[in-house]
């Protein structure tokens, strides 16, 4: 334990971060509500730091996400180095599953795309009443990414994306606690053409008021204040969001929570926009063989196109894994999005404002993978990805399929 404590201190100092998510007394079971999905590499020792590498080859029939008749397919090769850390002491825990890699597309494309993914979660209990924390996510890759979707569902080039949350929970009374949060989202594209209407920084502060109704149930009231600042266009806005909901632990393995309310947003260039807001999550873990996380949300999001500043988005996501046998692990993820882009205006020099009609878009991404552990350290893996985007706007709809197979090994 002393050795783990020293290693934890070194890691925390190296990361330079405070610790993440905390739960009031009687809510400890909610820590499992974010059902993490094991990459299927296997854990063969109690050492908290694990390394693995993978190489894959396959074919993508629509690399450029082009509409019908404009698709460009290519074979691809990818390589990745993965670093996972799960470290825990009685007062502090640190976890990460870093992926550093690239994908090379052959043929006429002849391009190399980065794939850098750094998620970090740190929890620290300052005292019996106070816990503080941080949840950090840093990405540098190519669009689209349906899980986080900072931009559109088109292939607009490489972008940097970070979504970071810092919070402090304090238990004022045995049944009453608060959660104070600050979060920041930043999006930056390599190409100006892609980032003109998307490069931005979003800052949000909020506070939750939690009442422990039963040992497994919390009633929640929440307020958020947000500021969005764009880098190149005048689409800045401020927002006020009021929510109410509940967090419930059905069992040590099953937890759920939801929030419902309204968002009131004020844009500098287009005036006010109000919308209902809903978000929910379910986490399930059945022993060490099955884990799943389900999310659902509805609310205002940034438009990410030149014609409108906002969209109303409905999202559903499911990420799950199951160890079929001691050697075979399967993973599945499904993301569905429905977006309603509002009408916009475009000014013609010397003339009156011209209204640009809004449009709707439906998108779905399905990913399946399986891994067979041939030896303790070496595994054979394969997967399939399908993307379908249906849009009212011309040249935005497309279908994309990719298949791949490869090897992964731990060391």
N, C-alpha and C positions, 0 to 999 in steps of 0.2 A: 504494500500500500504506500509506503514511503517513497519507493521508486516511482510509482504512478503519480504521486503528488508532485515530485520534482519535475517529471516529464510534462505534466499539465501546466505547471508554472512557466516552463520554457516555451511551450506552444502558445499560451496566452500572450506572453511577452512578444513572441515573434509576430503574431497576428495583429497585435496592437489594438485589440477590440475589447469592449465590455462584454458581458455575458447575456444570453437570450431567454425568452419566454418564461413567464412565471405564472404559477397558479396559486390561488388562495388556498388556505387550509381547508381540507375536505375536497379539493379538486385535483389531487395528485393523479388520479386516474386519467385525467384529460391529457396527460403527457403522451399517451399512446394514441390520441385521436388523429395525429398526423401519421398515418400508417406508411412508414418508409418502405420503399420497394428495394429489396436486395438485388444487386446486379446479377446474381446467379453465379458468383465466383467461388462461393463456398468459404467457410471459416474453419480452418484446420488447427488453430491454436488460440490461446487466450491473449496473445500479444496484441495491443490495441491498434498498431499501425500496420496496414497491409498495402502491398503494391501489386499491381497487375498490369499487363499490357495485352493489346489485342490488335490483330490485323484482319481486314475484311476485304473482300472483292465482290462486285455485283454489277447490276445494270439498272439505270434509272431512265425511264422512257420519256421524261419531260423535265429535264434539269432546269430549264428557264421558265417553268410554269406558264408556258404559252397556251393560248386558246387553240381550239380545234383547227388543224392545218398549219399551226406555227410551232408545234412541239419540236424539241431537240433532245433526242436521247443520246446516252453515252454510257460506256462502261466506267466503273470507278474503283479506286483503291483507297482504303483509309487505314490509318494507324492511330493508336491512342495509348497513352500512359495514364493509368488510374491510380489515385492515392486515396485510401479511405482511412479514417481515424475515428474511433469511438472510445473515448476516454472518460472515466467517471470516478469521482471521489464523493464522499458523503455530502459535500456542499456544492460541487461544481462538476459540470459535464461539458465535453466538447465533442462535436461530430462534424465530419466533412466527407464528401465523396467527390474529390476533384478529378476532372477529366481534361487532359491536354492532348490535342490531336489535330489531324488534318484529313481532308478528303481530296483526292486528285481525280479529275474527270478527263478521260482520254479523248481521242478523236479530234474533231474540229474545235471542240471547246478548249482542250488543253489548259485547264485552269486548276488552281489549288485553292481550296477554301479552308479557313481555320475553324477549329471547334474547341473553344476554351470555355470550361464550365467550372466555376468555383462557388459552391454553396457551403456556408458555415453556420452552424448553430451552437451557441454557447449559453449555458444556464448557470447562474450563480445565486446561492442563497446567502444574502448578507446577514440576515438575522431571522428569528422565527416569524417575524412579521413582514420583512422586506425581501423581495427577490428582484434582481435586475437581469436584463438580457439583451441579446441582439441576434437577429437572423439576417445573414448577409447572402446575397446572390449576385454574382458577377458573370456575365456572358460576353463572349466575343465570337460571333459566328455569322452565318449567312441566313437571310430570311428564306422561307417563313418558319416560325416556331409557334405551333398552336398551343403549347402549354402555357407560355407567358405572353405571347402576342403583343409585344410593345408597339408593333407597327401593323402593316397590312399583311395579307396572305399571299402577296406576290413576291417574286424573287427580285428584290431591289438592291442586292449587294450586301456587303459585310456591314455589320453594325455593332456598336458597343451598347450594352444594356446592364444596368444595375438596379436592384430592388432591395433596399435595406430598411430594416425596422429595428428600432430600439425602444425598450419599454421597461417600466418599473411597476411592480405590483405591491400594494401595501394593504395589510389586513388591519382595519381600524377597530373592528369588533369581531367576535367569533363568526357572525353571519354577514358582515358587511365589509367589502373590500373595493379598491379602485385599481384600475390599470391605466396608466398614463403612457401614451405612445407618441413617437415621432418616426415618420417614415419618409424616405426619399427615393424617387424613381428618376433615372436619367437615361436618355436615349440619344445616341450620336452615331450618324451614318458616315461611312468613309467618303461617299460621293455626295456632292452638294445637291444634285438632281433628286436623289432619294431623300435627303435630309431636310430639304427646303420646307416641307410642311410637317416634318416629324421630329426634328431635333428639338428637345425640350428637357426641362427639369420640373418635376412635380414634388412639392413639399406638403406634407399633411401632419397635423398634430391632432390628437384626439384623447378622449378620456372615457373609460367605461366605469359604470357604477354597477357593482355586482352584489346581489343578495342571495345568500345560501338558503333556499327554500327548504330543501331536504339534503341529506348528506351527499346525494348524487345529482342534485339539480340546482342550477344557478339561474336566477332571473337577471337579465342584463339590460341596462339602458346605456346608450352610447351617443356621443357627439363628436363630429370630425369637422375640422376647418382645413380646406385645401387651397393651395396656390399653384397654378400652372404657368410657367414662363417659357415661351418659345424663343429660339435662337435667331430665327430669320424672318418670321412673319408676325403680325400683330394678332395673335389668337390667345393672348393671355386671359386668364380667368381666375375667379375666386369662387369657392363653393362652401356651402354649409349643409351637412348631412346629419339627420337625426334618426336614430334606429332604436328598436327594442327587440328583445329576443330571449332565447333560453339556451343554456348548455346542459346536456344531460348525459350521464354515464349509465347506460343500460346494463352493462356488465364490465368486469375488468378488461374485456377484449373489445367491447363495442361502445363507441361514444358518438355523439352527434351534437350539432349546434346550428342555430339559424338566427339571422337578423332581418328585420323588415322595417321600412320607413320611407323617407323621401329625401331627395337631394335638390338643393336650390343653388343653381349655378348662374353666375353673372359674367358674361363675356364682354371684353372691352370693345370689340368691334361689332358684335351682333346682338347685344342685349341679353335678356334673361332666358334661361332654359331650365325648366323644372321636370323632375322625373321620379317615379317610384324607384325604390332601391331595395334589393333583396339579395341575400347571400346565405349559403348553407354548406355544411360539410358533414360527412359521415366517415368515421375511421373504424376499420375492423381488422383484428389480428387474431387468427386462430392458431395458437401455438407458434412454432417456428416454421411451419410449412406454408401458411397462407397469410397474406396481408393485402389490404385494399384501402384506397382512399377515394372518396367520391366528393366532388364539389359542384355547386350550382350557384349562379349569380345572374342578376339583372340590374342594369343601371346605365348611366351616362359614361361614355368613354370618348377619348380623343378621336377626331375624324380620320386623320392620317391620309387624307386626299386633298387635292387642291381646291375642290369645290365647296367643301363644308367643314365646319370646325368641330362637329360632334356627331356621335351616333349613339343610338340606344342598343345595347348588346345583351343578348341572352346566351349564357354559356353553361355547358355541362362537361364535366371531365371525370374520367375514371382511370385510375392507375392501379394495377394489381399484379401480384406474382404468386406462384404456387410451386412448391417443390413436389413434383409428382413422385419421385423416388429419391433415394440417396444420391443418385447421379444426375437426374434429369430435372431441370428448372425451367419453368415457362414464365413469360412476362407478357402483359397486354396493356395497351393504353388506348383510350378512345376520347376524342375531344370534338364536341359539336358546338358551333357558334351560329347564332342568327343575329344579323346586324341590320338596323334601320338607319340609314344615313339621311339626315334632314336636308331640306332645301337649302341651297346656298346662293350667294350673289357674286357676280363678277362685274366689275366696272369697266365699261368700254370708254376709251379716251374721248371726251367731248360729248358723251351721250348719257342717257339715264342708266341706272342700275339694271342689270339683266339677271333674272332669276334662273338659277340652275336647278333643275328638278332633282330631288333626292332619289335614292334607290335602295334596294334591299339585297342582302347577300346571305347565303347559307353555305356553311363550310363544315366538313367533317374530315378528320384524320384518324386512321386506325393503324396501329403498329402491333405486330406480333413477333415474338422471338422465342427461341428454345435453345438451351445449352445442355450438352452431355459431357459430364466429367469423365474423361478417359483415364486420367490419373489424378493423384492428389493435387497437382499443380496445373495440368494441361486439360483444356476443354475444347470441344468442337461446338460451334454455334451457328445459327442461321436465323433469318428473319424476313419479314415482308412488311412494307409500308404502302398504304393507299391514302390518297388525298383527293377530295372532290369539292370544288368550289362552284356554286351556281349563283350568278349575279345578273341583275337587271341591266347593268352597265356593260356596254360593248367591250370585248377583249379582256374582261376580268375573270371570266369563268374558265376553268380548266380541270383536267383529270391527270393524276400523276400516280405512277406505280413504280416501286423499286423492290428488288430482291437482292439478298446478299448472303454470304456464308464466310466463315473464317475461323480463326483459332484465337484463344485467349489463354494466358498462363499467369500464375501468381509466382512471386519470388520475394 
